[in-house]
């Protein structure tokens, strides 16, 4: 049930809020007629205010209504009452045209307007009886007014959509969940919200190339996917419906677009709920082909992101080819997969990739690409295993590696004091190599630096 008290605090216009609160007090005290009259008064005042804002923003459809109100407000205007009666008659039509309400909401508010007239003018009843609405009837009108109009800013569907696109396509875009939810989810009408979520789903899924957008299609799709994930956290059903509307287009899309969509959205439950079964089968076949392809450490980023889905248990169950394909990769490509989506699942693989290092440059690549991205996920046992593999392979001591060890130490602070115990054990093994020992000891501060010579 709609929480009226909570909604009252969210009324957009602070000048209208006292009228809405008074309508609620009338409802709560049993004065249903007064509640209905005041609710309609609040709706009119709110829509007029929003029309004024939109007129100032250049919206031509708002101009006539605002000019009528301004004419009625002129000092000495003898026809002011008739002018405002005309405004009342037209305000819902104008609000629909401005996309402040949709057709269903307009019908509900028209009923509010008619009931307001019955409450204020008892002579409108055919036999002269007084209109006697119940308090629940008054509550229903107040709930509709709040949900359809009063709690929302003057946001128009098409303008919200244009604003959302401009925000995501901005070259300086930074994902901020709190701002995204506030600007494009919480404060807009459900109909506009659905359009925004569907828009994000379409671009995230299909990687659309829009010549008017100054961002590459893949980068824009990645940004839209971030937004869609946040929207799905707020309303999973809406995200699923939005993705389902475009899933058939994904079936017909270019294979590279299909694979990119899987890598981008593969951990989102709404993606799988909207996906046609034949496409799941096709994805599994494509993944099997990635694992069997002959290459030597040159896995493309999109394919790395897809294979990184192996870390997700539910996706592994849907795409059984993932585990086999990941295991078949060259060690450098396995590192690329790990780096694409660091996850506790990959921690057990880190000692193995360090053991396979075959040269100084390769060791630096493995540490930078796979080990360091997973440091926050290490436990004491897995830290020991990683350091053991690092220490035992003499190809893991290239020029950058001591610095990487210091980075690794700093990133494992979450392990507490026991971390230092583990590190000191391994540092002792470095004493025969003063240069390396001193660099790591100095960087970690765990032991005194050895004297020269």
C-alpha positions, -999 to 999 in steps of 0.1 A, spaced: 0 0 0 12 35 -8 27 51 22 10 85 21 30 99 50 63 91 33 51 105 0 40 138 17 77 145 25 86 141 -11 62 167 -26 83 185 -52 69 220 -48 75 234 -13 47 260 -18 22 232 -26 34 209 2 13 226 30 -18 223 8 -12 185 4 -5 181 41 -38 199 49 -56 175 25 -40 146 43 -51 160 77 -87 163 64 -86 127 52 -72 115 85 -99 134 105 -127 120 83 -134 152 63 -134 135 29 -150 163 9 -124 188 21 -96 164 14 -108 159 -22 -112 197 -28 -77 204 -14 -62 175 -34 -75 190 -66 -63 225 -56 -28 211 -50 -27 193 -84 -37 225 -102 -12 246 -84 15 220 -89 9 216 -127 7 254 -132 41 258 -114 57 230 -136 43 246 -167 59 279 -157 93 261 -153 90 244 -187 80 276 -204 111 292 -190 131 263 -205 116 270 -239 87 245 -240 62 261 -264 33 239 -253 34 255 -219 32 291 -231 -6 294 -235 -14 281 -201 12 302 -183 1 334 -202 -36 327 -191 -25 324 -155 -4 356 -157 -34 374 -173 -57 363 -145 -32 376 -119 -30 411 -133 -43 438 -109 -79 448 -117 -85 418 -140 -123 416 -138 -125 383 -156 -99 365 -135 -122 339 -121 -135 328 -156 -99 328 -169 -88 304 -141 -118 282 -146 -106 278 -182 -71 270 -169 -87 243 -147 -105 228 -176 -74 227 -198 -46 220 -173 -48 182 -176 -48 183 -214 -17 206 -213 0 184 -187 -4 153 -209 9 172 -239 39 183 -218 44 146 -207 40 156 -171 13 128 -169 3 100 -191 -31 90 -205 -40 67 -176 -30 93 -150 -50 119 -168 -81 97 -166 -76 93 -129 -71 130 -123 -101 138 -144 -121 117 -120 -106 137 -91 -116 169 -109 -152 157 -113 -154 146 -77 -140 180 -66 -169 197 -84 -194 173 -67 -179 181 -33 -178 219 -39 -211 222 -58 -238 200 -42 -264 213 -67 -247 192 -94 -265 160 -80 -297 154 -100 -320 152 -70 -301 177 -48 -285 150 -26 -251 158 -11 -222 139 -25 -209 118 4 -174 103 -5 -158 79 19 -125 86 36 -110 57 16 -122 73 -16 -105 106 -6 -74 86 3 -74 70 -32 -76 104 -49 -47 117 -27 -26 86 -35 -32 91 -72 -23 128 -71 9 121 -52 20 93 -74 11 109 -107 20 145 -101 29 159 -68 61 140 -59 77 145 -93 98 173 -107 88 188 -141 105 160 -160 92 152 -194 97 117 -208 116 128 -239 137 153 -221 146 129 -193 157 104 -220 178 131 -238 193 142 -205 202 105 -196 218 100 -230 238 132 -226 250 122 -192 262 87 -203 277 99 -235 296 127 -219 334 122 -226 340 130 -189 313 104 -177 319 90 -142 295 64 -129 279 75 -96 252 52 -84 236 78 -60 234 105 -87 221 80 -113 193 68 -91 184 103 -79 183 119 -114 170 91 -136 151 67 -114 137 80 -81 125 115 -92 108 106 -125 75 91 -133 72 54 -137 65 57 -175 96 79 -180 116 55 -157 107 26 -179 119 45 -210 152 52 -194 158 16 -183 148 3 -217 171 28 -234 200 16 -213 191 -20 -220 190 -15 -257 224 2 -259 241 -22 -235 227 -52 -254 231 -42 -290 262 -19 -289 245 6 -312 266 29 -333 250 64 -330 268 90 -352 256 117 -329 274 103 -298 310 113 -293 318 79 -276 328 47 -293 299 22 -294 316 -4 -272 325 22 -246 290 36 -246 276 1 -243 298 -6 -213 286 26 -196 249 17 -203 256 -17 -188 268 0 -156 236 20 -155 214 -10 -163 230 -30 -134 221 -2 -110 185 0 -123 182 -38 -120 192 -35 -83 163 -12 -79 138 -30 -101 149 -64 -115 116 -71 -132 117 -38 -151 153 -45 -162 143 -80 -174 113 -67 -193 135 -40 -210 161 -65 -220 135 -90 -233 121 -63 -257 154 -63 -275 166 -99 -271 153 -109 -306 175 -82 -321 205 -97 -303 197 -131 -320 201 -114 -353 231 -92 -344 267 -96 -356 285 -124 -337 310 -99 -323 281 -79 -308 266 -110 -294 298 -120 -277 304 -85 -264 269 -84 -249 276 -117 -231 308 -104 -216 292 -71 -206 260 -84 -191 267 -121 -183 267 -117 -145 234 -99 -146 204 -122 -137 180 -101 -157 201 -108 -188 197 -145 -185 160 -142 -176 155 -123 -209 177 -145 -231 161 -169 -256 172 -205 -250 187 -209 -285 211 -180 -279 224 -197 -247 232 -228 -268 250 -206 -294 270 -189 -267 282 -222 -253 293 -233 -288 312 -200 -293 330 -204 -260 340 -239 -269 355 -225 -301 375 -199 -282 390 -226 -261 400 -246 -292 414 -217 -312 452 -218 -318 468 -187 -304 497 -179 -281 488 -153 -256 468 -129 -278 432 -133 -265 410 -103 -275 395 -83 -247 359 -92 -255 367 -129 -254 386 -125 -221 356 -108 -206 334 -137 -217 357 -164 -204 360 -145 -171 323 -155 -165 337 -189 -155 341 -173 -120 303 -171 -117 288 -205 -105 254 -199 -121 269 -189 -155 292 -220 -154 261 -241 -150 245 -224 -180 276 -225 -201 296 -256 -193 321 -249 -220 336 -221 -199 357 -242 -176 372 -263 -204 379 -232 -225 396 -214 -196 418 -244 -187 429 -248 -224 442 -212 -227 479 -202 -229 490 -189 -195 491 -153 -207 455 -155 -219 445 -170 -186 461 -140 -169 441 -117 -192 409 -135 -182 417 -132 -145 425 -95 -149 392 -89 -168 371 -98 -138 391 -105 -106 372 -129 -84 379 -153 -55 374 -181 -80 407 -172 -97 428 -169 -65 435 -207 -66 449 -203 -101 475 -176 -92 502 -200 -80 499 -220 -111 503 -190 -135 534 -179 -115 549 -214 -118 545 -212 -156 564 -179 -159 592 -184 -184 610 -151 -185 615 -118 -167 592 -98 -189 566 -126 -188 568 -126 -150 562 -89 -149 532 -93 -172 517 -121 -150 522 -101 -118 507 -69 -132 478 -86 -151 466 -114 -128 482 -113 -94 480 -77 -84 443 -73 -94 434 -101 -71 454 -90 -40 423 -78 -20 408 -113 -24 437 -132 -9 435 -151 24 466 -160 45 468 -194 30 465 -182 -6 490 -154 1 515 -181 13 508 -201 -19 513 -171 -41 546 -161 -24 559 -196 -25 553 -199 -63 568 -164 -68 599 -173 -47 605 -207 -63 605 -195 -99 637 -176 -107 620 -160 -137 598 -141 -113 625 -116 -104 626 -91 -132 634 -54 -126 598 -44 -117 590 -74 -96 604 -62 -62 582 -31 -66 552 -53 -74 559 -72 -42 557 -40 -22 524 -33 -40 512 -68 -31 522 -63 5 503 -30 8 472 -44 -8 470 -73 17 465 -51 47 431 -66 52 448 -98 65 459 -80 97 490 -87 118 494 -123 106 502 -109 72 535 -96 85 543 -130 99 539 -146 65 559 -119 48 588 -121 72 591 -158 66 596 -153 29 618 -122 33 643 -143 53 648 -164 21 658 -132 2 687 -123 25 713 -140 2 702 -115 -25 709 -81 -9 697 -58 -36 663 -75 -39 660 -80 -1 667 -43 6 642 -31 -20 614 -52 -6 625 -47 31 626 -9 26 593 -9 8 574 -30 33 592 -17 64 593 -52 78 630 -56 83 661 -35 85 680 -29 53 713 -48 50 745 -28 49 764 -23 17 790 -49 10 
